[in-house]
Amino acid sequence: MKADDVTKKEVMAVLSKFIEAYSKRDLEGVISLIAPDPDACLIDIEPDEKRVGLDAIKMQLTRDWSQYEASSYEINWISISAAGVVAWMASEVLFKVKAKGNSLIFPCCATAIFEKRGDRWFIMQGHFSVPDVKQYSSLI
């Protein structure tokens, strides 16, 4: 079911903080938004980037940031739904990076599951993917 306006606003606030902290390479800022549970997980773009637990997620963030000089996200579309203390979102984003002096833009899909504990929403699971380049072969 679609989330009510309050839930949408609260989940968007968490996403905005995540994007800001990620772009600033603020490890503790990102980690503070993720549930401190051993099964919290992040699945990133590369096949070997499935991370479960905060230590593994921290390692992935550090690895990400070592691969480029700067990054940012632009949300182009988002859908937020909820039931009780659980919310989930699906989105299309542009992931913008500067790597080895080159500016690159990747269209990505991002999904996340959130849980509200007390008055705070935490990210329980995040997943980022890039469409197969073969889908764009007619554009190249």
GROMACS elastic network, one bead per residue, 0.5 to 0.9 nm:
[ bonds ]
;  ai    aj funct       b0    kb
    1    80     6  0.87754   500
    1    81     6  0.54229   500
    1    82     6  0.59957   500
    1    83     6  0.68873   500
    2     8     6  0.88908   500
    2    79     6  0.79942   500
    2    80     6  0.62795   500
    2    82     6  0.61312   500
    2    83     6  0.85290   500
    3     6     6  0.79785   500
    3     7     6  0.58530   500
    3     8     6  0.59105   500
    3    79     6  0.89104   500
    3    80     6  0.59016   500
    3    83     6  0.75820   500
    3    87     6  0.75163   500
    3    88     6  0.89486   500
    4     7     6  0.54416   500
    4     8     6  0.61960   500
    4     9     6  0.86726   500
    4    81     6  0.81095   500
    4    82     6  0.79418   500
    5     8     6  0.50577   500
    5     9     6  0.60913   500
    5    10     6  0.86218   500
    6     9     6  0.51607   500
    6    10     6  0.62260   500
    6    11     6  0.86490   500
    7    10     6  0.50704   500
    7    11     6  0.60197   500
    7    12     6  0.83613   500
    7    80     6  0.85349   500
    7    81     6  0.85836   500
    7    82     6  0.77046   500
    7    87     6  0.80335   500
    8    11     6  0.52349   500
    8    12     6  0.59555   500
    8    13     6  0.84753   500
    8    80     6  0.63274   500
    8    81     6  0.79276   500
    8    82     6  0.87767   500
    8    87     6  0.88798   500
    9    12     6  0.51372   500
    9    13     6  0.61542   500
    9    14     6  0.88519   500
   10    13     6  0.50548   500
   10    14     6  0.65326   500
   10    15     6  0.88191   500
   10   120     6  0.84250   500
   10   121     6  0.73726   500
   11    14     6  0.51514   500
   11    15     6  0.63107   500
   11    16     6  0.86347   500
   11    80     6  0.80073   500
   11    87     6  0.78334   500
   11    88     6  0.87655   500
   11    89     6  0.86854   500
   11   114     6  0.78113   500
   11   121     6  0.68652   500
   11   122     6  0.88547   500
   12    16     6  0.59957   500
   12    17     6  0.85072   500
   12    80     6  0.87682   500
   13    16     6  0.50577   500
   13    17     6  0.61771   500
   13    18     6  0.85477   500
   14    17     6  0.51144   500
   14    18     6  0.61073   500
   14    19     6  0.86612   500
   14    33     6  0.69401   500
   14   121     6  0.71305   500
   14   122     6  0.77515   500
   14   123     6  0.82136   500
   15    19     6  0.61374   500
   15    20     6  0.85253   500
   15    33     6  0.88629   500
   16    19     6  0.51563   500
   16    20     6  0.61015   500
   16    21     6  0.85084   500
   17    20     6  0.50921   500
   17    21     6  0.59526   500
   17    22     6  0.83262   500
   17    29     6  0.79206   500
   17    30     6  0.77622   500
   17    33     6  0.79972   500
   18    21     6  0.52087   500
   18    22     6  0.58724   500
   18    23     6  0.83979   500
   18    29     6  0.75151   500
   18    30     6  0.55900   500
   18    31     6  0.88508   500
   18    33     6  0.69698   500
   19    22     6  0.51440   500
   19    23     6  0.60133   500
   19    24     6  0.85408   500
   19    30     6  0.84051   500
   19    72     6  0.70771   500
   19    73     6  0.64326   500
   19    74     6  0.88508   500
   20    23     6  0.52165   500
   20    24     6  0.61980   500
   20    25     6  0.85686   500
   20    26     6  0.84502   500
   20    29     6  0.87949   500
   20    30     6  0.86837   500
   20    72     6  0.80407   500
   20    73     6  0.88018   500
   21    24     6  0.50773   500
   21    25     6  0.59988   500
   21    27     6  0.73156   500
   21    28     6  0.83643   500
   21    29     6  0.54489   500
   21    30     6  0.55547   500
   22    26     6  0.60630   500
   22    27     6  0.74099   500
   22    29     6  0.79157   500
   22    30     6  0.62494   500
   22    61     6  0.82540   500
   22    65     6  0.88652   500
   22    71     6  0.79610   500
   22    72     6  0.78157   500
   23    26     6  0.76719   500
   23    70     6  0.69741   500
   23    71     6  0.53956   500
   23    72     6  0.53389   500
   23    73     6  0.79241   500
   24    27     6  0.86809   500
   24    70     6  0.83165   500
   24    71     6  0.83437   500
   24    72     6  0.89085   500
   25    28     6  0.89579   500
   25    29     6  0.84915   500
   25    30     6  0.83406   500
   25    61     6  0.82506   500
   25    62     6  0.84219   500
   25    65     6  0.69680   500
   25    70     6  0.87597   500
   25    71     6  0.89806   500
   26    29     6  0.51442   500
   26    30     6  0.63142   500
   26    31     6  0.86504   500
   27    30     6  0.53317   500
   27    31     6  0.61296   500
   27    32     6  0.85726   500
   27    58     6  0.70702   500
   27    61     6  0.73031   500
   27    62     6  0.78895   500
   28    32     6  0.59205   500
   28    33     6  0.88078   500
   28    58     6  0.88601   500
   29    32     6  0.53039   500
   29    33     6  0.69978   500
   30    33     6  0.55628   500
   30    34     6  0.70579   500
   30    58     6  0.89212   500
   30    61     6  0.88757   500
   31    34     6  0.52707   500
   31    35     6  0.80836   500
   31    36     6  0.83238   500
   31    54     6  0.72469   500
   31    57     6  0.81444   500
   31    58     6  0.73898   500
   32    35     6  0.76632   500
   32    36     6  0.82369   500
   32   122     6  0.83465   500
   33    36     6  0.88937   500
   33   121     6  0.77682   500
   33   122     6  0.54165   500
   33   123     6  0.60743   500
   34    37     6  0.83978   500
   34    40     6  0.72089   500
   34    41     6  0.87388   500
   34    54     6  0.79206   500
   34   114     6  0.87947   500
   34   121     6  0.88126   500
   34   122     6  0.52027   500
   34   124     6  0.61954   500
   34   125     6  0.81438   500
   35    38     6  0.86125   500
   35    39     6  0.88160   500
   35    40     6  0.61779   500
   35    54     6  0.83329   500
   35   114     6  0.86714   500
   35   115     6  0.81821   500
   35   121     6  0.86593   500
   35   122     6  0.51510   500
   35   123     6  0.57764   500
   35   124     6  0.55966   500
   35   125     6  0.87474   500
   36    39     6  0.86005   500
   36    40     6  0.71439   500
   36    53     6  0.77146   500
   36    54     6  0.66907   500
   36   122     6  0.87411   500
   36   124     6  0.87513   500
   37    40     6  0.54430   500
   37    53     6  0.65908   500
   37    54     6  0.75764   500
   37   124     6  0.81077   500
   38    41     6  0.84216   500
   38    52     6  0.69307   500
   38    54     6  0.70484   500
   39    52     6  0.56855   500
   39    53     6  0.54650   500
   39    54     6  0.86425   500
   39   124     6  0.79532   500
   39   125     6  0.86477   500
   40    51     6  0.84172   500
   40    52     6  0.57497   500
   40    53     6  0.52676   500
   40    54     6  0.71332   500
   40    57     6  0.86843   500
   40   123     6  0.77084   500
   40   125     6  0.57017   500
   40   126     6  0.86521   500
   41    50     6  0.74069   500
   41    51     6  0.54843   500
   41    53     6  0.60291   500
   41    54     6  0.79465   500
   41    56     6  0.85739   500
   41    57     6  0.71635   500
   41   123     6  0.87645   500
   41   124     6  0.65279   500
   41   126     6  0.64638   500
   41   127     6  0.84589   500
   42    49     6  0.79414   500
   42    50     6  0.60793   500
   42    51     6  0.51961   500
   42    52     6  0.65570   500
   42    53     6  0.85448   500
   42    56     6  0.88474   500
   42    57     6  0.65108   500
   42    60     6  0.86020   500
   42   112     6  0.89884   500
   42   124     6  0.84711   500
   42   125     6  0.56860   500
   42   127     6  0.58578   500
   42   128     6  0.82540   500
   43    46     6  0.84635   500
   43    47     6  0.87945   500
   43    48     6  0.88929   500
   43    49     6  0.58326   500
   43    51     6  0.61434   500
   43    52     6  0.85253   500
   43   125     6  0.79910   500
   43   126     6  0.61684   500
   43   128     6  0.63082   500
   43   129     6  0.83982   500
   44    47     6  0.78487   500
   44    48     6  0.83301   500
   44    49     6  0.51633   500
   44    50     6  0.63591   500
   44    51     6  0.81725   500
   44    60     6  0.84354   500
   44   126     6  0.80571   500
   44   127     6  0.59094   500
   44   128     6  0.50347   500
   44   129     6  0.66905   500
   45    48     6  0.84934   500
   45    49     6  0.67217   500
   45    50     6  0.88909   500
   45   108     6  0.89181   500
   45   127     6  0.80918   500
   45   128     6  0.56608   500
   45   130     6  0.64774   500
   46    49     6  0.53700   500
   46    50     6  0.84017   500
   46   129     6  0.83017   500
   47    50     6  0.74813   500
   48    51     6  0.87972   500
   49    60     6  0.71654   500
   50    56     6  0.86694   500
   50    57     6  0.86713   500
   50    60     6  0.86736   500
   51    54     6  0.82939   500
   51    55     6  0.86100   500
   51    56     6  0.51902   500
   51    57     6  0.54138   500
   51    58     6  0.89110   500
   51    59     6  0.84949   500
   51    60     6  0.71127   500
   52    55     6  0.80363   500
   52    56     6  0.58645   500
   52    57     6  0.65990   500
   53    56     6  0.55492   500
   53    57     6  0.62286   500
   53    58     6  0.87141   500
   54    58     6  0.59756   500
   54    59     6  0.85090   500
   55    58     6  0.51223   500
   55    59     6  0.62867   500
   55    60     6  0.87581   500
   56    59     6  0.50346   500
   56    60     6  0.63024   500
   56    61     6  0.87653   500
   57    60     6  0.50181   500
   57    61     6  0.62325   500
   57    62     6  0.86241   500
   58    61     6  0.51459   500
   58    62     6  0.62033   500
   58    63     6  0.85403   500
   59    62     6  0.51771   500
   59    63     6  0.61181   500
   59    64     6  0.86152   500
   60    64     6  0.60313   500
   60    65     6  0.86070   500
   61    64     6  0.50097   500
   61    65     6  0.62273   500
   61    66     6  0.86284   500
   62    65     6  0.52593   500
   62    66     6  0.62609   500
   62    67     6  0.89829   500
   63    66     6  0.51783   500
   63    67     6  0.67062   500
   64    67     6  0.55064   500
   64    68     6  0.73546   500
   65    68     6  0.58128   500
   65    69     6  0.71873   500
   65    70     6  0.78736   500
   65    71     6  0.85294   500
   66    69     6  0.76067   500
   67    99     6  0.69492   500
   67   100     6  0.87340   500
   68    71     6  0.74819   500
   68    97     6  0.66501   500
   68    98     6  0.58063   500
   68   100     6  0.68976   500
   68   101     6  0.88258   500
   69    97     6  0.73904   500
   69    98     6  0.55014   500
   69    99     6  0.56800   500
   69   100     6  0.74480   500
   69   101     6  0.80263   500
   70    96     6  0.81402   500
   70    97     6  0.55216   500
   70    98     6  0.51436   500
   70    99     6  0.73614   500
   71    95     6  0.71610   500
   71    96     6  0.53701   500
   71    98     6  0.64119   500
   71    99     6  0.89613   500
   72    94     6  0.81996   500
   72    95     6  0.59871   500
   72    96     6  0.51694   500
   72    97     6  0.66058   500
   73    93     6  0.64262   500
   73    94     6  0.56516   500
   73    96     6  0.61447   500
   73    97     6  0.88960   500
   74    92     6  0.86490   500
   74    93     6  0.53777   500
   74    94     6  0.50651   500
   74    95     6  0.66562   500
   74    96     6  0.79521   500
   75    78     6  0.70872   500
   75    91     6  0.70430   500
   75    92     6  0.61746   500
   75    94     6  0.65352   500
   75    95     6  0.88627   500
   76    91     6  0.74410   500
   76    92     6  0.56150   500
   76    93     6  0.54118   500
   76    94     6  0.72791   500
   77    90     6  0.83098   500
   77    91     6  0.53752   500
   77    92     6  0.52199   500
   77    93     6  0.70979   500
   78    89     6  0.68642   500
   78    90     6  0.57478   500
   78    92     6  0.65944   500
   78    93     6  0.86403   500
   79    88     6  0.83125   500
   79    89     6  0.54768   500
   79    90     6  0.53942   500
   79    91     6  0.63559   500
   80    87     6  0.70524   500
   80    88     6  0.58142   500
   80    90     6  0.67908   500
   80    91     6  0.87117   500
   81    86     6  0.86438   500
   81    87     6  0.56024   500
   81    88     6  0.54558   500
   81    89     6  0.63136   500
   81    90     6  0.89225   500
   82    85     6  0.74793   500
   82    86     6  0.56488   500
   82    88     6  0.61925   500
   82    89     6  0.86759   500
   82   114     6  0.89848   500
   83    86     6  0.55147   500
   83    87     6  0.63680   500
   83    88     6  0.89978   500
   84    87     6  0.78309   500
   84   116     6  0.85578   500
   85   114     6  0.81329   500
   85   115     6  0.55397   500
   85   117     6  0.74479   500
   85   121     6  0.85471   500
   86   113     6  0.72023   500
   86   114     6  0.56517   500
   86   116     6  0.64001   500
   86   121     6  0.87763   500
   87   112     6  0.83852   500
   87   113     6  0.58516   500
   87   114     6  0.50200   500
   87   115     6  0.63756   500
   87   116     6  0.81088   500
   87   121     6  0.87970   500
   88   111     6  0.73367   500
   88   112     6  0.55908   500
   88   114     6  0.59457   500
   88   115     6  0.87612   500
   89   110     6  0.80860   500
   89   111     6  0.54474   500
   89   112     6  0.54085   500
   89   113     6  0.66182   500
   89   114     6  0.84326   500
   90   109     6  0.74469   500
   90   110     6  0.59276   500
   90   112     6  0.68283   500
   91   108     6  0.83474   500
   91   109     6  0.57497   500
   91   110     6  0.51975   500
   91   111     6  0.62052   500
   91   112     6  0.89584   500
   92   107     6  0.72237   500
   92   108     6  0.57985   500
   92   110     6  0.62386   500
   92   111     6  0.88099   500
   93   106     6  0.82603   500
   93   107     6  0.59563   500
   93   108     6  0.52201   500
   93   109     6  0.61432   500
   93   110     6  0.70438   500
   94   105     6  0.63136   500
   94   106     6  0.55974   500
   94   108     6  0.59505   500
   94   109     6  0.86024   500
   95   104     6  0.81825   500
   95   105     6  0.56379   500
   95   106     6  0.50683   500
   95   107     6  0.63204   500
   95   108     6  0.66664   500
   96   103     6  0.72380   500
   96   104     6  0.57559   500
   96   106     6  0.64069   500
   96   107     6  0.87803   500
   97   102     6  0.80510   500
   97   103     6  0.58021   500
   97   104     6  0.52911   500
   97   105     6  0.64369   500
   97   106     6  0.83189   500
   98   101     6  0.60200   500
   98   102     6  0.53409   500
   98   104     6  0.61774   500
   98   105     6  0.88460   500
   99   102     6  0.52252   500
   99   103     6  0.65375   500
   99   104     6  0.75009   500
  100   103     6  0.85509   500
  106   130     6  0.70940   500
  106   131     6  0.89914   500
  107   129     6  0.87738   500
  107   130     6  0.63586   500
  107   131     6  0.73629   500
  108   128     6  0.66608   500
  108   129     6  0.55138   500
  108   131     6  0.67335   500
  109   127     6  0.80640   500
  109   128     6  0.57438   500
  109   129     6  0.52674   500
  109   130     6  0.63640   500
  109   131     6  0.77333   500
  110   126     6  0.72975   500
  110   127     6  0.55502   500
  110   129     6  0.65052   500
  110   130     6  0.89691   500
  111   125     6  0.81806   500
  111   126     6  0.58149   500
  111   127     6  0.52404   500
  111   128     6  0.66985   500
  111   129     6  0.89885   500
  112   123     6  0.68961   500
  112   124     6  0.73999   500
  112   125     6  0.53930   500
  112   127     6  0.62711   500
  112   128     6  0.88662   500
  113   122     6  0.84750   500
  113   123     6  0.60017   500
  113   124     6  0.55039   500
  113   125     6  0.51869   500
  113   126     6  0.66469   500
  114   121     6  0.61523   500
  114   122     6  0.53228   500
  114   124     6  0.53192   500
  114   125     6  0.71844   500
  114   126     6  0.89956   500
  115   120     6  0.82144   500
  115   121     6  0.54751   500
  115   122     6  0.53722   500
  115   123     6  0.66429   500
  115   124     6  0.65834   500
  116   119     6  0.66744   500
  116   120     6  0.54332   500
  116   122     6  0.62691   500
  117   120     6  0.54082   500
  117   121     6  0.62621   500
  117   122     6  0.74954   500
  118   121     6  0.82160   500
  123   126     6  0.70898   500
  130   133     6  0.82404   500
  131   134     6  0.83837   500
  131   135     6  0.71516   500
  131   136     6  0.86357   500
  132   135     6  0.56582   500
  132   136     6  0.76473   500
  133   136     6  0.53326   500
  133   137     6  0.65750   500
  134   138     6  0.81752   500
  135   138     6  0.74694   500
  135   139     6  0.87063   500
  136   139     6  0.53410   500
  136   140     6  0.67856   500
  137   140     6  0.53178   500
